[in-house]
Amino acid sequence: MTPEQQAAFTIERPAPIAVTLAPPVAPVVFEARPLFLRWLCIATASTLVLAALAVGGFADGVSGGPLAVTVLIVASTAALAGFAGLLHWRADRLLGCDGAELAHLRHDAQLVFYAVALFQVLGMIGALLGYRQQTHSAALPDGQAAVHALTLGLGNGLTATLTGVVCSVIVWVMFLHLQHALDRPR
């Protein structure tokens, strides 16, 4: 065979391919957050209770100052429940150690405790505003209109009071749950 024929039958080998392997990726490890998950169950149940009250017509016809106080209480409860969730999240990480961070967490938990009384006081303010609405009904010349205005004022005040009590119970349960976890001996 001539060299030209040999060249035609020669198989050229391709250049080697360099393969680099990526460094091994550490597996994703999820931290156990049992305290936070229990708080999440409490928050979900509380939301369902408040939604059931709203759908059931609990706040129908509420107006004026008691309505503003009721909205303030519910919005403050939502914000404080979020703060309590953050404290539960931090507590899951800190429960095994002693130190300044745990003392700071206990201090922050007291803010949740103070909100319990605050919501009850706000509910009473709403009741007083509702009762204030009813005092204007005494000046109405028509007796039926006066009775309607009286019951509307009482209903508005009681709605604000009940909202304050329900929301304070929700926050109280969240506080007790956190406090119990912080005080449990390790």
ABEGO torsion letter per residue (X at the ends): XBAAAAAAABBBBBBBBBBBBBBBBBBBBBBBBAAAAAAAAAAAAAAAAAAAAAAAGAABGBBEAAAAAAAAAAAAAAAAAAAAAAAAAAAAAAAABBEAAAAAAAAAAAAAAAAAAAAAAAAAAAAAAAAAAAAAAAABABAAAAAAAAAAAAAAAAAAAAAAAAAAAAAAAAAAAAAAAAABBX
